[in-house]
Amino acid sequence: MRLRGRKGIKEALEAQPELVILEPHEYKGKWRDVFGNDRPIHVELGMGKGRFISELSARNPQVNYIGIDMYDELIRRGSEKARLSREEHGGDLSNLRLVRFNIEFLEDIFDEGELERIYLNFSDPWPKKKHARRRLTHPAFVTKYQQVLNARGEIHFKTDSRSLFEFSLNSFSDMGLRMRNISLDLHADGLRTDLVMTEYETKFAQQGMPIHRLEVVIGHQAMEQHLSRLKQEAEGAAAQQELDDEDDSE
């Protein structure tokens, strides 16, 4: 994909150092210093026009967010969305950074365990078999994610492509990773207002197209919390079953 940016776009991006980062290599291992706090860092890889990351960061000031894309024009559009989102929700831009970078080299800008969550939203499905390694859920990429995610690390993945979703399910499974909240039609019962939607997602959902979503548990603390939650749910279900059995026996 090629995007033709406006004249003077480079200067426009350089004029926003509080929001836009054009040389992210300089901050590997130092992103907490960039934000000035120790809050969790969540990253969207391939942020597109920036609606998702802008809305999410405005809703959750207790988390630091980074949106990454390799095109100047998308970074510019993302910066406009971010400022508009703050006007609508209040607050400032201190918990958001937009980064121009090719995510193929993710390990060059993030240190081991520096991130807590990675969002993959409507990534290019690269449908041809010969291009499988370019898919962002290919094991080669997932291995990079495992490296930069910390003990609470998770991957949240959404797509409209059934073939990419099936590929991703197999990819995560083959790597021995635990998945949860798997949905083949996320908005089947109505739009999920508890989840932030991307531009593509809104368009596709309005057309009645199914959105596929899942979460991948990476870090050991995230896994412990997941298993603990499953145990509590199982115990609650067992207790409810006992109550139902007692009612039936009366």
C-alpha beads as a LAMMPS data file, in Angstrom:
LAMMPS data file: protein, C-alpha beads

250 atoms
249 bonds

1 atom types
1 bond types

-500.0 500.0 xlo xhi
-500.0 500.0 ylo yhi
-500.0 500.0 zlo zhi

Masses

1 110.0

Atoms # bond

1 1 1 0.000 0.000 0.000
2 1 1 1.256 3.434 -0.914
3 1 1 -0.122 6.582 0.628
4 1 1 0.435 9.997 -0.825
5 1 1 0.871 12.407 2.027
6 1 1 0.223 16.098 2.078
7 1 1 2.915 18.594 1.239
8 1 1 4.948 19.423 4.315
9 1 1 3.923 16.253 6.147
10 1 1 7.437 15.608 7.446
11 1 1 7.577 19.047 8.998
12 1 1 4.097 18.559 10.472
13 1 1 5.186 15.354 12.199
14 1 1 8.450 16.827 13.440
15 1 1 6.451 19.659 15.015
16 1 1 4.697 17.182 17.368
17 1 1 7.505 15.669 19.476
18 1 1 5.149 15.317 22.459
19 1 1 3.051 12.846 20.439
20 1 1 4.970 11.626 17.371
21 1 1 8.218 9.665 17.496
22 1 1 10.128 9.296 14.242
23 1 1 13.333 7.705 15.595
24 1 1 12.104 4.995 17.988
25 1 1 15.446 3.137 18.035
26 1 1 16.648 5.739 20.515
27 1 1 14.106 4.629 23.106
28 1 1 14.616 0.870 23.248
29 1 1 14.457 -0.055 26.931
30 1 1 13.562 3.545 27.813
31 1 1 9.858 3.797 27.019
32 1 1 8.928 4.256 30.667
33 1 1 11.164 7.322 30.624
34 1 1 9.318 8.585 27.554
35 1 1 6.010 8.417 29.432
36 1 1 7.527 9.454 32.733
37 1 1 5.902 6.680 34.770
38 1 1 5.822 2.914 35.381
39 1 1 2.349 2.247 34.026
40 1 1 1.744 -0.727 31.698
41 1 1 2.547 -0.194 28.026
42 1 1 0.133 -1.466 25.362
43 1 1 1.006 -1.340 21.664
44 1 1 -1.080 -1.535 18.489
45 1 1 0.893 -2.901 15.542
46 1 1 -0.404 -1.393 12.326
47 1 1 -2.636 1.334 13.719
48 1 1 -4.062 2.500 10.377
49 1 1 -5.827 5.841 10.720
50 1 1 -5.517 5.709 14.507
51 1 1 -9.113 5.572 15.705
52 1 1 -8.629 2.499 17.895
53 1 1 -5.477 3.582 19.719
54 1 1 -6.744 7.153 20.144
55 1 1 -10.062 6.069 21.633
56 1 1 -8.493 3.395 23.817
57 1 1 -5.876 5.728 25.274
58 1 1 -8.505 8.379 25.990
59 1 1 -10.662 5.851 27.864
60 1 1 -7.788 4.421 29.908
61 1 1 -5.452 7.129 31.236
62 1 1 -3.930 4.594 33.665
63 1 1 -2.273 2.767 30.735
64 1 1 0.386 4.008 28.304
65 1 1 -0.282 3.365 24.612
66 1 1 1.862 3.269 21.490
67 1 1 0.428 3.139 17.973
68 1 1 2.828 2.009 15.262
69 1 1 2.657 2.326 11.488
70 1 1 5.261 2.765 8.775
71 1 1 3.532 5.462 6.729
72 1 1 3.897 9.179 7.429
73 1 1 0.372 9.872 6.202
74 1 1 -1.170 7.388 8.643
75 1 1 0.846 8.863 11.505
76 1 1 -0.450 12.294 10.511
77 1 1 -4.050 11.092 10.404
78 1 1 -3.542 9.298 13.689
79 1 1 -2.308 12.492 15.340
80 1 1 -5.443 14.303 14.182
81 1 1 -7.652 11.513 15.552
82 1 1 -5.778 11.585 18.854
83 1 1 -6.291 15.308 19.341
84 1 1 -9.959 15.069 18.346
85 1 1 -10.469 12.184 20.766
86 1 1 -9.039 14.248 23.605
87 1 1 -11.403 17.093 22.785
88 1 1 -14.317 14.659 23.051
89 1 1 -13.172 12.833 26.185
90 1 1 -11.078 15.437 27.950
91 1 1 -7.631 14.818 29.330
92 1 1 -4.292 15.167 27.603
93 1 1 -2.061 13.157 25.270
94 1 1 0.545 12.195 27.842
95 1 1 -0.304 8.459 27.756
96 1 1 -0.094 8.131 23.943
97 1 1 2.735 8.060 21.416
98 1 1 2.499 7.467 17.669
99 1 1 5.549 5.814 16.156
100 1 1 6.660 5.616 12.530
101 1 1 8.341 2.247 12.133
102 1 1 8.330 -1.047 10.241
103 1 1 7.026 -3.588 12.764
104 1 1 8.984 -6.350 11.060
105 1 1 11.901 -5.204 13.220
106 1 1 9.964 -4.836 16.464
107 1 1 12.800 -6.150 18.626
108 1 1 14.939 -3.192 17.528
109 1 1 12.790 -0.676 19.401
110 1 1 11.503 -2.635 22.414
111 1 1 13.572 -4.383 25.045
112 1 1 12.790 -7.780 26.526
113 1 1 9.654 -7.645 28.680
114 1 1 9.005 -3.978 27.986
115 1 1 5.374 -4.374 26.890
116 1 1 2.262 -5.760 28.557
117 1 1 -0.132 -6.089 25.647
118 1 1 -0.041 -6.171 21.846
119 1 1 -3.072 -5.433 19.681
120 1 1 -3.318 -6.831 16.146
121 1 1 -6.359 -5.322 14.463
122 1 1 -7.375 -6.235 10.923
123 1 1 -3.855 -6.970 9.770
124 1 1 -3.207 -7.670 6.098
125 1 1 -4.258 -11.340 5.601
126 1 1 -1.656 -11.954 2.884
127 1 1 -3.899 -14.650 1.346
128 1 1 -1.317 -16.243 -0.944
129 1 1 0.419 -19.214 0.647
130 1 1 3.847 -17.984 -0.451
131 1 1 3.312 -14.838 1.634
132 1 1 2.398 -16.655 4.867
133 1 1 5.519 -15.418 6.678
134 1 1 4.291 -11.849 6.265
135 1 1 1.164 -12.503 8.333
136 1 1 1.482 -10.862 11.744
137 1 1 0.363 -14.058 13.484
138 1 1 3.016 -16.207 11.817
139 1 1 5.265 -17.937 14.399
140 1 1 8.198 -15.792 13.265
141 1 1 6.326 -12.674 14.411
142 1 1 4.772 -14.298 17.483
143 1 1 8.270 -15.227 18.674
144 1 1 9.161 -11.528 18.565
145 1 1 6.043 -10.702 20.574
146 1 1 6.974 -13.264 23.214
147 1 1 10.348 -11.591 23.542
148 1 1 9.079 -8.065 24.183
149 1 1 6.041 -8.983 26.324
150 1 1 6.397 -9.176 30.104
151 1 1 5.023 -11.590 32.719
152 1 1 1.514 -10.127 32.282
153 1 1 1.811 -10.186 28.507
154 1 1 -1.140 -10.821 26.196
155 1 1 -1.962 -10.561 22.490
156 1 1 -5.426 -9.351 21.435
157 1 1 -6.283 -10.158 17.820
158 1 1 -9.217 -9.127 15.600
159 1 1 -9.849 -9.724 11.906
160 1 1 -12.613 -9.985 9.328
161 1 1 -10.641 -12.627 7.403
162 1 1 -11.802 -16.166 8.192
163 1 1 -8.725 -17.646 6.497
164 1 1 -6.359 -15.481 8.546
165 1 1 -8.234 -16.331 11.729
166 1 1 -7.976 -20.059 11.036
167 1 1 -4.294 -19.658 10.219
168 1 1 -3.791 -17.751 13.469
169 1 1 -5.611 -20.348 15.558
170 1 1 -3.300 -23.010 14.169
171 1 1 -0.240 -20.817 14.569
172 1 1 -0.890 -20.083 18.250
173 1 1 -1.871 -23.697 18.918
174 1 1 1.235 -25.103 17.229
175 1 1 3.339 -22.862 19.483
176 1 1 1.610 -24.271 22.566
177 1 1 -0.023 -20.964 23.491
178 1 1 -3.246 -20.712 25.490
179 1 1 -6.115 -18.830 23.829
180 1 1 -9.270 -17.457 25.434
181 1 1 -12.384 -15.448 24.547
182 1 1 -12.438 -16.919 21.047
183 1 1 -15.282 -15.517 18.954
184 1 1 -16.225 -16.237 15.352
185 1 1 -18.791 -13.438 15.315
186 1 1 -17.968 -10.825 17.926
187 1 1 -21.004 -8.613 17.343
188 1 1 -23.567 -11.357 16.655
189 1 1 -25.731 -10.217 19.581
190 1 1 -25.231 -6.506 18.959
191 1 1 -22.251 -4.176 18.911
192 1 1 -19.862 -4.736 21.815
193 1 1 -19.758 -1.265 23.291
194 1 1 -17.326 -2.466 25.968
195 1 1 -14.675 -2.913 23.267
196 1 1 -13.176 -0.115 21.190
197 1 1 -13.845 -0.577 17.479
198 1 1 -11.569 0.274 14.577
199 1 1 -12.668 2.058 11.395
200 1 1 -12.732 -1.228 9.500
201 1 1 -14.617 -2.988 12.273
202 1 1 -17.371 -0.399 12.347
203 1 1 -17.781 -0.593 8.582
204 1 1 -17.791 -4.392 8.443
205 1 1 -20.105 -4.806 11.441
206 1 1 -22.637 -2.415 9.914
207 1 1 -22.575 -4.572 6.775
208 1 1 -23.294 -7.662 8.857
209 1 1 -19.883 -9.202 8.282
210 1 1 -18.634 -11.403 11.149
211 1 1 -15.666 -10.153 13.149
212 1 1 -13.336 -12.800 14.577
213 1 1 -11.504 -12.177 17.831
214 1 1 -9.309 -13.966 20.349
215 1 1 -6.847 -13.286 23.151
216 1 1 -3.546 -15.110 23.611
217 1 1 -2.043 -15.551 27.072
218 1 1 1.741 -15.123 26.943
219 1 1 3.267 -14.192 30.327
220 1 1 3.332 -16.531 33.342
221 1 1 1.447 -14.088 35.567
222 1 1 -1.204 -13.679 32.890
223 1 1 -1.472 -17.469 32.720
224 1 1 -1.821 -17.784 36.507
225 1 1 -4.613 -15.214 36.506
226 1 1 -6.318 -16.979 33.622
227 1 1 -6.196 -20.387 35.314
228 1 1 -7.369 -18.896 38.614
229 1 1 -10.335 -17.335 36.848
230 1 1 -11.210 -20.636 35.193
231 1 1 -11.053 -22.386 38.575
232 1 1 -13.352 -19.814 40.177
233 1 1 -15.810 -20.142 37.297
234 1 1 -15.779 -23.937 37.579
235 1 1 -16.336 -23.800 41.343
236 1 1 -19.163 -21.310 40.869
237 1 1 -20.784 -23.514 38.242
238 1 1 -20.486 -26.567 40.505
239 1 1 -22.021 -24.696 43.434
240 1 1 -24.898 -23.514 41.251
241 1 1 -25.442 -27.059 39.993
242 1 1 -25.730 -28.289 43.584
243 1 1 -28.346 -25.645 44.320
244 1 1 -30.264 -26.591 41.168
245 1 1 -30.122 -30.285 42.134
246 1 1 -31.453 -29.482 45.620
247 1 1 -34.332 -27.493 44.131
248 1 1 -35.203 -30.363 41.780
249 1 1 -35.233 -32.870 44.652
250 1 1 -37.720 -30.876 46.724

Bonds

1 1 1 2
2 1 2 3
3 1 3 4
4 1 4 5
5 1 5 6
6 1 6 7
7 1 7 8
8 1 8 9
9 1 9 10
10 1 10 11
11 1 11 12
12 1 12 13
13 1 13 14
14 1 14 15
15 1 15 16
16 1 16 17
17 1 17 18
18 1 18 19
19 1 19 20
20 1 20 21
21 1 21 22
22 1 22 23
23 1 23 24
24 1 24 25
25 1 25 26
26 1 26 27
27 1 27 28
28 1 28 29
29 1 29 30
30 1 30 31
31 1 31 32
32 1 32 33
33 1 33 34
34 1 34 35
35 1 35 36
36 1 36 37
37 1 37 38
38 1 38 39
39 1 39 40
40 1 40 41
41 1 41 42
42 1 42 43
43 1 43 44
44 1 44 45
45 1 45 46
46 1 46 47
47 1 47 48
48 1 48 49
49 1 49 50
50 1 50 51
51 1 51 52
52 1 52 53
53 1 53 54
54 1 54 55
55 1 55 56
56 1 56 57
57 1 57 58
58 1 58 59
59 1 59 60
60 1 60 61
61 1 61 62
62 1 62 63
63 1 63 64
64 1 64 65
65 1 65 66
66 1 66 67
67 1 67 68
68 1 68 69
69 1 69 70
70 1 70 71
71 1 71 72
72 1 72 73
73 1 73 74
74 1 74 75
75 1 75 76
76 1 76 77
77 1 77 78
78 1 78 79
79 1 79 80
80 1 80 81
81 1 81 82
82 1 82 83
83 1 83 84
84 1 84 85
85 1 85 86
86 1 86 87
87 1 87 88
88 1 88 89
89 1 89 90
90 1 90 91
91 1 91 92
92 1 92 93
93 1 93 94
94 1 94 95
95 1 95 96
96 1 96 97
97 1 97 98
98 1 98 99
99 1 99 100
100 1 100 101
101 1 101 102
102 1 102 103
103 1 103 104
104 1 104 105
105 1 105 106
106 1 106 107
107 1 107 108
108 1 108 109
109 1 109 110
110 1 110 111
111 1 111 112
112 1 112 113
113 1 113 114
114 1 114 115
115 1 115 116
116 1 116 117
117 1 117 118
118 1 118 119
119 1 119 120
120 1 120 121
121 1 121 122
122 1 122 123
123 1 123 124
124 1 124 125
125 1 125 126
126 1 126 127
127 1 127 128
128 1 128 129
129 1 129 130
130 1 130 131
131 1 131 132
132 1 132 133
133 1 133 134
134 1 134 135
135 1 135 136
136 1 136 137
137 1 137 138
138 1 138 139
139 1 139 140
140 1 140 141
141 1 141 142
142 1 142 143
143 1 143 144
144 1 144 145
145 1 145 146
146 1 146 147
147 1 147 148
148 1 148 149
149 1 149 150
150 1 150 151
151 1 151 152
152 1 152 153
153 1 153 154
154 1 154 155
155 1 155 156
156 1 156 157
157 1 157 158
158 1 158 159
159 1 159 160
160 1 160 161
161 1 161 162
162 1 162 163
163 1 163 164
164 1 164 165
165 1 165 166
166 1 166 167
167 1 167 168
168 1 168 169
169 1 169 170
170 1 170 171
171 1 171 172
172 1 172 173
173 1 173 174
174 1 174 175
175 1 175 176
176 1 176 177
177 1 177 178
178 1 178 179
179 1 179 180
180 1 180 181
181 1 181 182
182 1 182 183
183 1 183 184
184 1 184 185
185 1 185 186
186 1 186 187
187 1 187 188
188 1 188 189
189 1 189 190
190 1 190 191
191 1 191 192
192 1 192 193
193 1 193 194
194 1 194 195
195 1 195 196
196 1 196 197
197 1 197 198
198 1 198 199
199 1 199 200
200 1 200 201
201 1 201 202
202 1 202 203
203 1 203 204
204 1 204 205
205 1 205 206
206 1 206 207
207 1 207 208
208 1 208 209
209 1 209 210
210 1 210 211
211 1 211 212
212 1 212 213
213 1 213 214
214 1 214 215
215 1 215 216
216 1 216 217
217 1 217 218
218 1 218 219
219 1 219 220
220 1 220 221
221 1 221 222
222 1 222 223
223 1 223 224
224 1 224 225
225 1 225 226
226 1 226 227
227 1 227 228
228 1 228 229
229 1 229 230
230 1 230 231
231 1 231 232
232 1 232 233
233 1 233 234
234 1 234 235
235 1 235 236
236 1 236 237
237 1 237 238
238 1 238 239
239 1 239 240
240 1 240 241
241 1 241 242
242 1 242 243
243 1 243 244
244 1 244 245
245 1 245 246
246 1 246 247
247 1 247 248
248 1 248 249
249 1 249 250
